[in-house]
Structures are given as C-alpha cells and as structure tokens.
C-alpha cells in the first residue's frame, strides 16, 4: 500500500499557492454543495460540471 505524507498548510506554504491544490479544494466544495459530480449513463462527466470547472479554474493560457 502507498503511504501518504501528511502535509500541513502552515508547514508548507507551497501548498497554499499550488494551483492544483486550489482546484481540488474548489472541486470538493462543488461536490459538497451538489452531492457529487454528475455522470452520464456511459460514465462520462456531465457538461454542467465541465462548464463550471472550465470557468472556475481559470487555467492560464486556456479558455
């Protein structure tokens, strides 16, 4: 089994400024508000989440 390291935001400020960590936190908040990421019958992510993520994440250089 893979052992994960515990990372404290106070001990490692790089986590606070990580774009990936911020996107994960936003995704978890969305899941909490909406009860999960909706899937199509073929198990693809529904557009409602993809459109939200594309607008919310604001990846540099991507529209």
Secondary structure as UniProt FT lines:
FT   TURN            9..11
FT   HELIX           13..16
FT   HELIX           19..34
FT   TURN            41..42
FT   HELIX           47..57
FT   TURN            60..61
//
